[in-house]
Amino acid sequence: MADVKLLGLWYSPFSHRVEWALKIKGVEYEFIEEDLQNKSPLLLESNPVYKKIPVLIHNGKSICESMVIVEYIDETFEGPSILPKDPYDRAIARFWAKFFAEKGPAVGRSFFLKGEEQEKAKEEVYEMLKVLDNELKHNKKYFVGDKFGFADIVANAAALWLGVLEEASGVVLVTSEKFPNFCAWRDEYINCSENKKYLPSRNELLAKFKARFQAASVAK
């Protein structure tokens, strides 16, 4: 049996991408919760370049960066495919995954920064949402074809974490009036019975981030 460990944070969408892929493939793994304020020697040794989570350790070999790890899992383990088999569809899946990776940091800045930097980040998020809302028109269920896969897993932060951060912080970025197609997609994503078994508890995420924002306000 393969020795699989995942260094991560339970509330991180990046860690969650990897967990989702492992669960789809039916891979047993050990989850090792990290403390980013006191990073473990194992994390620093396994990811000496970025010193970040998630890190997958498979039979003693480490793989870093969530999207790279998901592709590795798809290619390494038996089970349902995560990336499309068709080369064109696979390219489109990677395109949207890259889009989320590039635009995602602006979401965090919209909630955790203040003043001019926050407003600039919000504008970036609005542009991202406009693109997504247009792409998801005509009741498009998934980003590539009719099968949930790679791009959809990478979109987990937009689907679940974005709404949690809005509620926890009081900063609202998404409304159904402005982005109806995105909101319909998000509702389907988080309420779909197939996805629910893979998604973390929204209530637990909300409690975690509420505490984080409260702590930040007290520290000022």
MARBA-3410 file (N, C-alpha, C, O; in Angstrom, 1 decimal):
220
0.8,-1.2,0.0,0.0,0.0,0.0,0.9,1.2,0.0,1.9,1.3,0.7 ~ 0.5,2.3,-0.8,1.3,3.5,-0.9,1.2,4.2,0.4,0.2,4.3,1.1 ~ 2.3,4.9,0.8,2.4,5.7,1.9,2.1,7.2,1.5,3.0,7.8,0.8 ~ 1.0,7.7,1.9,0.6,9.0,1.4,0.3,9.9,2.6,-0.5,9.6,3.5 ~ 1.0,11.1,2.6,0.7,12.1,3.7,0.4,13.4,3.0,1.0,13.7,1.9
-0.4,14.2,3.6,-0.8,15.5,3.1,-0.5,16.5,4.2,-1.2,16.5,5.3 ~ 0.4,17.4,4.0,0.6,18.5,4.9,-0.3,19.7,4.5,-0.2,20.2,3.4 ~ -1.2,20.1,5.4,-2.1,21.2,5.0,-2.8,21.9,6.2,-2.3,21.7,7.3 ~ -3.8,22.6,5.9,-4.7,23.2,6.8,-6.1,22.9,6.5,-6.5,22.9,5.3 ~ -6.9,22.5,7.5,-8.2,22.0,7.2,-9.1,23.0,6.6,-10.1,22.7,5.9
-8.8,24.3,6.9,-9.7,25.4,6.4,-9.2,26.0,5.1,-9.7,27.1,4.6 ~ -8.1,25.5,4.5,-7.5,26.0,3.3,-8.2,25.4,2.0,-8.2,24.2,1.9 ~ -8.6,26.3,1.1,-9.1,25.7,-0.1,-8.1,25.0,-1.0,-8.4,24.1,-1.8 ~ -6.8,25.4,-0.8,-5.7,24.8,-1.5,-5.5,23.3,-1.0,-5.4,22.4,-1.8 ~ -5.5,23.2,0.3,-5.4,21.8,0.9,-6.6,21.0,0.5,-6.5,19.8,0.1
-7.8,21.7,0.5,-9.0,20.9,0.2,-9.0,20.4,-1.3,-9.6,19.3,-1.5 ~ -8.4,21.1,-2.2,-8.4,20.6,-3.6,-7.7,19.3,-3.6,-8.2,18.3,-4.3 ~ -6.6,19.2,-2.9,-5.8,17.9,-2.8,-6.6,16.8,-2.2,-6.7,15.7,-2.6 ~ -7.3,17.1,-1.0,-8.1,16.1,-0.3,-9.2,15.6,-1.2,-9.5,14.4,-1.3 ~ -9.8,16.5,-2.0,-10.9,16.1,-2.9,-10.4,15.1,-3.9,-11.1,14.1,-4.1
-9.3,15.4,-4.5,-8.7,14.5,-5.5,-8.4,13.2,-4.9,-8.6,12.1,-5.5 ~ -7.8,13.2,-3.7,-7.5,11.9,-3.1,-8.7,11.1,-2.8,-8.7,9.8,-3.0 ~ -9.8,11.7,-2.4,-11.0,11.0,-2.0,-11.7,10.5,-3.3,-12.2,9.4,-3.3 ~ -11.7,11.3,-4.4,-12.2,10.8,-5.7,-11.5,9.5,-6.1,-12.2,8.6,-6.6 ~ -10.2,9.4,-5.9,-9.4,8.3,-6.3,-9.5,7.1,-5.2,-9.0,6.0,-5.5
-10.1,7.4,-4.1,-10.2,6.4,-3.0,-8.8,6.1,-2.4,-8.6,5.0,-2.0 ~ -7.9,7.1,-2.3,-6.6,6.9,-1.7,-6.6,7.2,-0.2,-7.1,8.3,0.2 ~ -6.2,6.3,0.5,-6.0,6.5,2.0,-4.8,7.3,2.2,-3.7,7.1,1.6 ~ -4.9,8.3,3.1,-3.8,9.2,3.4,-3.9,9.7,4.8,-4.9,9.7,5.5 ~ -2.7,10.2,5.3,-2.6,10.8,6.6,-2.6,12.3,6.4,-1.7,12.8,5.7
-3.5,13.0,7.1,-3.5,14.4,7.0,-2.8,15.0,8.2,-3.1,14.7,9.4 ~ -1.8,15.8,7.9,-1.0,16.4,9.0,-1.2,17.9,9.0,-0.8,18.7,8.1 ~ -1.9,18.4,10.0,-2.3,19.8,10.2,-1.0,20.6,10.5,-0.3,20.3,11.4 ~ -0.8,21.7,9.7,0.4,22.5,9.9,0.0,23.8,10.7,-1.2,24.1,10.8 ~ 1.0,24.4,11.3,0.8,25.7,12.0,1.7,26.7,11.3,2.9,26.6,11.3
1.1,27.6,10.5,1.9,28.5,9.7,2.7,29.5,10.5,3.6,30.1,10.0 ~ 2.3,29.6,11.8,3.2,30.5,12.6,4.4,29.8,13.2,5.3,30.4,13.7 ~ 4.3,28.5,13.1,5.4,27.6,13.6,5.5,26.4,12.7,5.2,25.3,13.0 ~ 6.1,26.6,11.5,6.1,25.6,10.4,7.0,24.4,10.9,8.1,24.6,11.4 ~ 6.5,23.3,10.6,7.2,22.1,11.0,8.4,21.8,10.2,8.5,22.3,9.0
9.4,21.2,10.8,10.6,20.8,10.0,10.3,20.0,8.8,10.9,20.1,7.7 ~ 9.2,19.1,8.9,8.8,18.3,7.7,8.3,19.2,6.6,8.7,19.0,5.4 ~ 7.6,20.3,6.9,7.1,21.2,5.8,8.3,21.9,5.2,8.4,22.0,4.0 ~ 9.2,22.4,6.0,10.3,23.2,5.5,11.2,22.3,4.7,11.8,22.8,3.7 ~ 11.3,21.1,5.1,12.2,20.1,4.3,11.5,19.7,3.0,12.2,19.5,2.0
10.2,19.5,3.1,9.4,19.0,1.9,9.2,20.1,0.9,9.0,19.8,-0.3 ~ 9.1,21.4,1.3,8.8,22.4,0.3,9.8,23.6,0.7,9.4,24.6,1.1 ~ 11.1,23.4,0.4,12.1,24.4,0.8,12.0,25.6,-0.1,12.6,26.7,0.3 ~ 11.4,25.6,-1.3,11.3,26.7,-2.1,10.3,27.7,-1.7,10.6,28.9,-1.4 ~ 9.0,27.3,-1.5,8.0,28.2,-1.1,7.6,28.1,0.4,7.0,29.0,1.0
7.9,27.0,1.0,7.6,26.8,2.5,6.1,26.9,2.7,5.8,27.5,3.8 ~ 5.3,26.5,1.8,3.9,26.6,2.0,3.2,25.3,1.9,3.7,24.3,1.4 ~ 1.9,25.2,2.4,1.0,24.1,2.2,0.2,24.3,0.9,0.0,25.5,0.5 ~ -0.3,23.3,0.3,-0.2,21.9,0.7,1.0,21.2,0.1,1.6,21.7,-0.9 ~ 1.4,20.2,0.8,2.5,19.3,0.2,2.0,17.9,0.3,1.6,17.4,1.4
2.1,17.1,-0.8,1.8,15.7,-0.8,3.1,14.9,-0.7,4.0,15.2,-1.4 ~ 3.2,14.0,0.2,4.4,13.2,0.3,3.9,11.7,0.0,3.2,11.1,0.7 ~ 4.4,11.2,-1.1,4.0,9.9,-1.6,5.3,9.0,-1.6,6.2,9.2,-2.4 ~ 5.2,8.0,-0.8,6.4,7.1,-0.7,7.7,7.8,-0.5,8.7,7.5,-1.1 ~ 7.6,8.9,0.4,8.8,9.6,0.7,9.2,10.8,-0.2,10.1,11.5,0.1
8.5,10.9,-1.3,8.8,12.0,-2.3,7.7,13.0,-2.2,6.5,12.8,-2.1 ~ 8.2,14.3,-2.1,7.2,15.4,-1.9,6.9,16.1,-3.2,7.7,16.2,-4.1 ~ 5.6,16.5,-3.3,5.0,17.2,-4.5,4.4,18.4,-3.9,3.6,18.3,-3.0 ~ 4.6,19.6,-4.5,4.1,20.9,-4.0,3.2,21.6,-5.0,3.2,21.3,-6.2 ~ 2.4,22.5,-4.5,1.5,23.3,-5.3,0.2,22.5,-5.6,0.3,21.5,-6.2
-0.9,23.0,-5.2,-2.1,22.2,-5.2,-2.5,21.7,-6.6,-2.9,20.6,-6.7 ~ -2.4,22.6,-7.6,-2.8,22.1,-9.0,-1.9,21.1,-9.5,-2.3,20.1,-10.2 ~ -0.6,21.2,-9.2,0.4,20.2,-9.6,0.1,18.9,-8.9,0.2,17.8,-9.5 ~ -0.2,19.0,-7.6,-0.5,17.8,-6.9,-1.7,17.1,-7.4,-1.7,15.8,-7.5 ~ -2.8,17.8,-7.7,-4.0,17.2,-8.2,-3.7,16.4,-9.5,-4.2,15.3,-9.7
-2.9,17.0,-10.4,-2.6,16.4,-11.7,-1.8,15.1,-11.4,-1.9,14.1,-12.0 ~ -0.9,15.2,-10.4,0.0,14.1,-10.0,-0.9,12.9,-9.5,-0.8,11.8,-9.9 ~ -1.9,13.3,-8.7,-2.8,12.3,-8.1,-3.6,11.6,-9.3,-3.8,10.4,-9.3 ~ -4.0,12.4,-10.2,-4.8,11.9,-11.3,-4.0,10.9,-12.2,-4.5,9.9,-12.6 ~ -2.7,11.2,-12.4,-1.9,10.4,-13.2,-1.3,9.1,-12.5,-1.0,8.1,-13.1
-1.3,9.2,-11.1,-0.6,8.2,-10.4,-1.5,7.1,-9.9,-1.1,5.9,-9.8 ~ -2.7,7.5,-9.5,-3.6,6.5,-8.8,-4.8,6.1,-9.7,-5.3,6.8,-10.5 ~ -5.2,4.8,-9.5,-6.4,4.3,-10.2,-7.6,5.0,-9.7,-7.7,5.6,-8.6 ~ -8.7,5.0,-10.5,-9.9,5.5,-10.1,-10.5,6.5,-11.2,-9.9,6.6,-12.2 ~ -11.6,7.2,-10.9,-12.2,8.1,-11.9,-11.2,9.2,-12.3,-10.5,9.7,-11.5
-11.3,9.5,-13.6,-10.3,10.6,-14.1,-10.8,11.9,-13.6,-12.0,12.2,-13.5 ~ -9.9,12.8,-13.3,-10.1,14.1,-12.8,-9.9,15.1,-14.0,-10.8,16.0,-14.2 ~ -8.9,15.0,-14.7,-8.7,15.7,-16.0,-9.3,15.0,-17.1,-9.4,13.8,-17.2 ~ -9.9,15.8,-18.1,-10.6,15.2,-19.2,-9.6,14.3,-20.0,-8.4,14.7,-20.1 ~ -10.1,13.3,-20.7,-9.2,12.5,-21.5,-8.9,13.2,-22.9,-7.8,13.1,-23.4
-9.9,13.9,-23.4,-9.8,14.6,-24.7,-8.7,15.7,-24.5,-8.9,16.5,-23.6 ~ -7.7,15.8,-25.4,-6.7,16.8,-25.3,-7.2,18.3,-25.3,-6.7,19.1,-24.5 ~ -8.2,18.5,-26.1,-8.8,19.9,-26.2,-9.5,20.2,-24.8,-9.3,21.3,-24.2 ~ -10.3,19.3,-24.4,-11.0,19.5,-23.1,-10.0,19.7,-21.9,-10.2,20.4,-21.0 ~ -8.9,18.9,-22.0,-7.9,19.0,-21.0,-7.2,20.3,-21.0,-6.9,20.9,-19.9
-7.0,20.9,-22.2,-6.4,22.2,-22.3,-7.3,23.3,-21.7,-6.9,24.2,-21.0 ~ -8.6,23.1,-22.0,-9.6,24.1,-21.5,-9.7,24.0,-20.0,-9.8,25.0,-19.3 ~ -9.6,22.8,-19.4,-9.6,22.6,-18.0,-8.4,23.3,-17.3,-8.6,24.0,-16.3 ~ -7.3,23.2,-18.0,-6.1,23.8,-17.4,-6.1,25.3,-17.6,-5.6,26.1,-16.7 ~ -6.8,25.8,-18.6,-6.9,27.2,-18.8,-7.7,27.8,-17.7,-7.3,28.8,-17.1
-8.9,27.2,-17.3,-9.7,27.8,-16.3,-9.1,27.6,-14.9,-9.2,28.5,-14.0 ~ -8.3,26.5,-14.7,-7.6,26.3,-13.5,-6.6,27.5,-13.3,-6.4,28.0,-12.2 ~ -5.9,27.8,-14.4,-4.9,28.9,-14.3,-5.6,30.2,-14.1,-5.0,31.0,-13.3 ~ -6.7,30.4,-14.6,-7.5,31.6,-14.4,-7.8,31.8,-12.9,-7.6,32.9,-12.4 ~ -8.3,30.7,-12.3,-8.6,30.8,-10.9,-7.3,31.0,-10.0,-7.3,31.8,-9.1
-6.2,30.4,-10.4,-5.0,30.6,-9.7,-4.5,32.0,-9.7,-4.0,32.5,-8.8 ~ -4.6,32.6,-10.9,-4.1,34.0,-11.1,-5.0,35.0,-10.4,-4.6,36.0,-9.9 ~ -6.4,34.8,-10.5,-7.3,35.8,-9.9,-7.6,35.6,-8.4,-8.1,36.5,-7.8 ~ -7.4,34.4,-7.9,-7.7,34.0,-6.6,-7.2,34.9,-5.5,-7.9,35.3,-4.6 ~ -5.9,35.3,-5.6,-5.3,36.2,-4.5,-6.0,37.5,-4.3,-6.0,38.0,-3.2
-6.6,38.0,-5.4,-7.4,39.3,-5.2,-8.6,39.1,-4.3,-9.0,40.0,-3.6 ~ -9.1,37.9,-4.3,-10.3,37.6,-3.4,-9.8,37.8,-1.9,-10.5,38.5,-1.1 ~ -8.7,37.2,-1.5,-8.2,37.3,-0.2,-7.9,38.8,0.2,-8.2,39.2,1.3 ~ -7.3,39.5,-0.8,-7.0,40.9,-0.5,-8.2,41.8,-0.3,-8.2,42.8,0.4 ~ -9.3,41.4,-0.9,-10.6,42.1,-0.8,-11.1,42.1,0.6,-11.8,43.0,1.1
-10.8,41.0,1.3,-11.3,40.8,2.7,-10.3,41.2,3.8,-10.6,41.7,4.8 ~ -9.0,41.0,3.5,-8.0,41.2,4.6,-7.2,42.5,4.5,-6.5,42.8,5.4 ~ -7.3,43.2,3.4,-6.7,44.5,3.3,-7.7,45.6,3.6,-8.9,45.4,3.7 ~ -7.2,46.8,3.7,-8.1,48.0,4.0,-7.7,49.1,3.0,-6.7,49.1,2.4 ~ -8.6,50.1,2.9,-8.3,51.3,2.2,-8.2,51.1,0.7,-8.9,50.3,0.1
-7.3,51.8,0.1,-7.1,51.8,-1.3,-6.7,50.5,-1.9,-7.2,50.1,-2.9 ~ -5.9,49.7,-1.1,-5.5,48.4,-1.6,-6.7,47.4,-1.6,-6.8,46.6,-2.6 ~ -7.6,47.6,-0.7,-8.8,46.7,-0.7,-9.7,47.1,-1.9,-10.2,46.2,-2.5 ~ -9.9,48.4,-2.1,-10.7,48.8,-3.2,-10.2,48.3,-4.6,-10.9,47.9,-5.5 ~ -8.8,48.4,-4.7,-8.2,47.9,-5.9,-8.4,46.4,-6.1,-8.7,45.9,-7.2
-8.3,45.6,-5.0,-8.6,44.2,-5.0,-10.0,43.9,-5.4,-10.3,43.0,-6.2 ~ -10.9,44.7,-4.8,-12.3,44.5,-5.1,-12.6,44.6,-6.6,-13.4,43.8,-7.2 ~ -12.0,45.6,-7.3,-12.2,45.8,-8.7,-11.7,44.6,-9.5,-12.3,44.2,-10.5 ~ -10.6,44.0,-9.0,-10.0,42.8,-9.7,-11.0,41.6,-9.6,-11.3,40.9,-10.5 ~ -11.7,41.5,-8.4,-12.6,40.5,-8.2,-13.9,40.7,-9.0,-14.4,39.7,-9.6
-14.3,41.9,-9.1,-15.5,42.2,-10.0,-15.2,41.8,-11.4,-16.1,41.3,-12.1 ~ -14.0,42.1,-11.9,-13.7,41.7,-13.3,-13.7,40.2,-13.4,-14.2,39.7,-14.4 ~ -13.2,39.5,-12.4,-13.2,38.0,-12.5,-14.6,37.5,-12.5,-14.9,36.6,-13.3 ~ -15.4,38.1,-11.7,-16.8,37.6,-11.6,-17.6,37.9,-12.9,-18.4,37.1,-13.3 ~ -17.3,39.0,-13.5,-17.9,39.3,-14.8,-17.6,38.2,-15.8,-18.4,37.7,-16.6
-16.3,37.8,-15.9,-15.8,36.8,-16.8,-16.5,35.5,-16.5,-17.0,34.8,-17.4 ~ -16.6,35.1,-15.2,-17.2,33.9,-14.8,-18.7,33.9,-15.1,-19.3,32.9,-15.6 ~ -19.4,35.0,-14.8,-20.8,35.1,-15.0,-21.1,34.9,-16.5,-22.1,34.3,-16.8 ~ -20.3,35.5,-17.3,-20.5,35.3,-18.8,-20.2,33.9,-19.2,-21.0,33.3,-20.1 ~ -19.2,33.2,-18.7,-18.9,31.9,-19.0,-19.9,30.9,-18.6,-20.2,29.9,-19.3
-20.6,31.2,-17.5,-21.6,30.3,-16.9,-23.0,30.5,-17.3,-24.0,30.0,-16.8 ~ -23.2,31.4,-18.3,-24.5,31.6,-18.8,-25.1,30.4,-19.6,-24.3,29.5,-19.8 ~ -26.3,30.4,-19.9,-27.0,29.3,-20.5,-27.0,28.0,-19.6,-26.9,26.9,-20.1 ~ -27.0,28.3,-18.3,-27.1,27.2,-17.3,-26.0,26.2,-17.4,-26.2,25.0,-17.2 ~ -24.8,26.7,-17.7,-23.6,25.8,-17.8,-23.4,25.2,-16.4,-23.2,26.0,-15.5
-23.3,23.9,-16.3,-23.2,23.2,-15.0,-21.7,23.1,-14.6,-21.4,23.3,-13.4 ~ -20.8,22.8,-15.6,-19.4,22.6,-15.3,-18.6,23.4,-16.2,-19.1,23.9,-17.3 ~ -17.3,23.6,-15.9,-16.5,24.4,-16.8,-16.0,23.7,-18.1,-15.8,24.3,-19.1 ~ -16.0,22.4,-18.0,-15.6,21.6,-19.2,-16.6,20.5,-19.4,-16.6,19.6,-18.6 ~ -17.3,20.5,-20.5,-18.2,19.5,-20.8,-19.3,19.2,-19.8,-19.7,20.2,-19.1
-19.7,18.0,-19.6,-20.8,17.7,-18.7,-20.4,16.9,-17.5,-21.2,16.2,-16.8 ~ -19.0,17.0,-17.2,-18.5,16.2,-16.1,-17.7,17.1,-15.2,-16.9,17.9,-15.6 ~ -18.0,16.9,-13.9,-17.2,17.6,-12.9,-15.8,17.1,-12.9,-15.5,16.0,-13.0 ~ -14.8,18.1,-12.8,-13.4,17.7,-12.9,-12.5,18.7,-12.4,-12.7,19.5,-11.5 ~ -11.3,18.7,-13.0,-10.1,19.5,-12.6,-10.5,21.0,-12.3,-10.2,21.5,-11.2
-11.0,21.7,-13.3,-11.3,23.1,-13.2,-12.3,23.4,-12.1,-12.2,24.4,-11.4 ~ -13.3,22.5,-11.9,-14.3,22.6,-10.9,-13.7,22.5,-9.5,-14.1,23.2,-8.6 ~ -12.8,21.5,-9.3,-12.1,21.4,-8.0,-11.3,22.6,-7.7,-11.3,23.1,-6.6 ~ -10.6,23.1,-8.7,-9.8,24.3,-8.5,-10.7,25.5,-8.1,-10.2,26.5,-7.5 ~ -11.9,25.5,-8.6,-12.9,26.6,-8.4,-13.5,26.6,-7.0,-14.4,27.4,-6.7
-13.0,25.7,-6.1,-13.7,25.5,-4.8,-13.7,26.8,-4.0,-14.7,27.0,-3.2 ~ -12.7,27.6,-4.1,-12.6,28.8,-3.3,-13.7,29.8,-3.7,-14.4,30.4,-2.9 ~ -14.0,29.9,-5.0,-15.0,30.8,-5.5,-16.4,30.2,-5.1,-17.3,31.0,-4.9 ~ -16.5,28.9,-5.1,-17.8,28.3,-4.9,-18.2,28.4,-3.4,-19.4,28.7,-3.1 ~ -17.3,28.1,-2.5,-17.6,28.0,-1.1,-17.0,29.1,-0.2,-17.6,29.8,0.5
-15.7,29.2,-0.3,-14.9,30.1,0.6,-15.3,31.5,0.4,-15.3,32.3,1.4 ~ -15.6,32.0,-0.8,-15.9,33.3,-1.1,-17.1,33.8,-0.3,-17.1,34.8,0.3 ~ -18.2,33.0,-0.3,-19.4,33.3,0.4,-19.2,33.3,1.9,-19.7,34.1,2.7 ~ -18.3,32.3,2.4,-18.0,32.3,3.8,-17.3,33.5,4.3,-17.6,34.1,5.3 ~ -16.3,34.0,3.5,-15.5,35.2,3.8,-16.4,36.4,3.8,-16.2,37.3,4.6
-17.4,36.5,2.9,-18.3,37.6,2.8,-19.1,37.7,4.1,-19.2,38.7,4.7 ~ -19.6,36.6,4.6,-20.4,36.5,5.8,-19.6,36.8,7.0,-20.0,37.5,7.9 ~ -18.4,36.3,7.1,-17.5,36.4,8.2,-17.0,37.9,8.4,-16.9,38.4,9.5 ~ -16.8,38.5,7.2,-16.2,39.9,7.3,-17.2,41.0,7.1,-16.9,42.1,7.6 ~ -18.3,40.7,6.5,-19.3,41.8,6.3,-19.1,42.5,5.0,-19.8,43.4,4.6
-18.0,42.1,4.2,-17.7,42.7,2.9,-18.4,41.8,1.8,-18.1,40.7,1.6 ~ -19.4,42.4,1.1,-20.2,41.7,0.1,-19.7,42.1,-1.3,-19.6,43.2,-1.6 ~ -19.3,41.0,-2.0,-18.8,41.2,-3.4,-19.8,40.7,-4.4,-19.8,41.2,-5.5 ~ -20.5,39.7,-4.0,-21.4,39.0,-5.0,-22.9,39.2,-4.7,-23.3,39.0,-3.5 ~ -23.6,39.6,-5.6,-25.1,39.7,-5.5,-25.7,39.0,-6.7,-25.1,39.0,-7.8
-26.9,38.4,-6.5,-27.6,37.7,-7.6,-28.0,38.7,-8.7,-28.2,38.3,-9.9 ~ -28.2,40.0,-8.3,-28.6,41.0,-9.3,-27.4,41.3,-10.3,-27.6,41.4,-11.5 ~ -26.2,41.3,-9.8,-25.0,41.6,-10.6,-24.5,40.4,-11.3,-24.1,40.5,-12.5 ~ -24.5,39.3,-10.6,-23.9,38.0,-11.2,-24.8,36.9,-11.0,-24.6,35.9,-10.3 ~ -26.0,36.9,-11.8,-27.0,35.8,-11.6,-26.5,34.4,-12.0,-26.8,33.4,-11.3
-25.7,34.4,-13.1,-25.2,33.0,-13.5,-24.2,32.4,-12.6,-24.2,31.2,-12.3 ~ -23.3,33.3,-12.1,-22.4,32.8,-11.1,-23.1,32.3,-9.8,-22.7,31.3,-9.3 ~ -24.1,33.1,-9.4,-24.8,32.7,-8.1,-25.5,31.4,-8.3,-25.6,30.5,-7.4 ~ -26.1,31.2,-9.5,-26.8,29.9,-9.8,-25.8,28.7,-9.8,-26.1,27.7,-9.3 ~ -24.7,29.0,-10.4,-23.6,27.9,-10.4,-23.2,27.6,-9.0,-23.0,26.4,-8.7
-22.9,28.7,-8.2,-22.4,28.5,-6.9,-23.4,27.7,-6.0,-23.1,26.8,-5.3 ~ -24.7,28.0,-6.2,-25.7,27.3,-5.4,-25.8,25.8,-5.8,-25.9,25.0,-4.9 ~ -25.7,25.6,-7.1,-25.7,24.2,-7.5,-24.4,23.4,-7.0,-24.5,22.3,-6.6 ~ -23.3,24.1,-7.1,-22.0,23.5,-6.7,-22.0,23.1,-5.2,-21.7,21.9,-4.9 ~ -22.5,24.0,-4.3,-22.3,23.6,-2.9,-23.5,22.8,-2.4,-23.4,22.2,-1.3
-24.6,22.8,-3.1,-25.8,22.0,-2.7,-25.9,20.7,-3.4,-26.8,19.8,-3.0 ~ -25.1,20.4,-4.4,-25.2,19.2,-5.1,-24.8,18.0,-4.2,-23.8,18.1,-3.5 ~ -25.6,17.0,-4.1,-25.4,15.9,-3.2,-24.0,15.2,-3.4,-23.4,14.8,-2.5 ~ -23.6,15.2,-4.7,-22.3,14.5,-5.0,-21.2,15.3,-4.4,-20.2,14.8,-3.9 ~ -21.3,16.7,-4.5,-20.2,17.5,-4.0,-20.2,17.6,-2.4,-19.1,17.7,-1.8
-21.4,17.6,-1.8,-21.5,17.8,-0.4,-20.6,16.8,0.4,-20.1,17.2,1.5 ~ -20.5,15.6,-0.1,-19.7,14.7,0.7,-18.2,15.0,0.7,-17.4,14.5,1.5 ~ -17.8,15.8,-0.2,-16.4,16.2,-0.3,-16.1,17.6,0.3,-15.0,17.9,0.7 ~ -17.1,18.4,0.4,-16.9,19.8,0.9,-16.8,19.8,2.4,-17.5,19.1,3.1 ~ -16.0,20.7,3.0,-15.9,20.9,4.4,-17.2,21.5,4.9,-18.0,22.1,4.2
-17.4,21.5,6.2,-18.6,22.1,6.9,-18.5,23.6,6.7,-17.6,24.3,7.1 ~ -19.6,24.2,6.1,-19.6,25.6,6.0,-19.7,26.3,7.3,-19.0,27.3,7.5 ~ -20.4,25.7,8.3,-20.5,26.3,9.6,-19.2,26.4,10.3,-18.8,27.3,11.0 ~ -18.4,25.3,10.2,-17.0,25.3,10.8,-16.1,26.3,10.1,-15.3,27.0,10.8 ~ -16.2,26.4,8.8,-15.4,27.4,8.1,-15.8,28.8,8.6,-14.9,29.7,8.8
-17.1,29.1,8.6,-17.6,30.4,9.0,-17.1,30.7,10.4,-16.7,31.9,10.7 ~ -17.2,29.8,11.4,-16.7,30.1,12.7,-15.2,30.4,12.7,-14.8,31.3,13.5 ~ -14.4,29.6,12.0,-13.0,29.8,11.9,-12.7,31.3,11.4,-11.9,32.0,12.0 ~ -13.3,31.7,10.3,-13.0,33.0,9.7,-13.6,34.1,10.5,-13.0,35.2,10.5 ~ -14.7,33.9,11.2,-15.3,35.0,12.0,-14.3,35.3,13.2,-14.0,36.4,13.5
-13.8,34.2,13.7,-12.8,34.3,14.8,-11.6,35.1,14.3,-11.0,35.9,15.1 ~ -11.1,34.8,13.1,-10.0,35.4,12.5,-10.2,36.9,12.3,-9.3,37.7,12.7 ~ -11.3,37.3,11.8,-11.6,38.7,11.6,-11.8,39.4,12.9,-11.4,40.6,13.0 ~ -12.4,38.8,13.9,-12.6,39.4,15.2,-11.2,39.6,15.9,-11.0,40.7,16.5 ~ -10.3,38.6,15.8,-9.0,38.8,16.3,-8.2,39.9,15.7,-7.5,40.7,16.3
-8.4,40.1,14.4,-7.7,41.1,13.6,-8.2,42.5,14.0,-7.5,43.5,14.2 ~ -9.5,42.6,14.3,-10.1,43.9,14.7,-9.7,44.3,16.1,-9.5,45.5,16.4 ~ -9.5,43.3,17.0,-9.0,43.6,18.4,-7.6,44.0,18.4,-7.1,44.8,19.2 ~ -6.8,43.4,17.4,-5.4,43.7,17.4,-5.0,45.0,16.9,-3.9,45.5,17.0 ~ -6.0,45.7,16.3,-5.7,47.1,15.7,-5.2,48.1,16.8,-4.9,49.2,16.5
END
